[in-house]
């Protein structure tokens, strides 16, 4: 699911191209992906509003 080396990533994709959707939709992989995202990249429900507020704050600083 994650590669540090672009050549290894390309090799994996090329070797699995015909079954890439089967691999990606594998329940075990999706469970692992979900756990990883929840641990490291969980986004709050208010993400868009938080981003909007941040941009508005920065714009106020620029204008002053």
C-alpha positions, 0 to 999 in steps of 0.5 A: 500500500505504501512504497518508499521507492518509486521503482518498487511501486511501479514494479508492483503496479506493473506486476499486479495491473490485471488484478489491481482492483481485486487487490485494492478492494480486498477486505483486509487491505481496506481494513488496514487502510482505514485503521492507518487513516484513522490513526494518522489522517483522521479529518474532523467533520468540520474540516472545511469550516476550519479551513475556511476560518483559517483562510479568512484569518490569514486574509485579514492579516494580509489586509492589515 
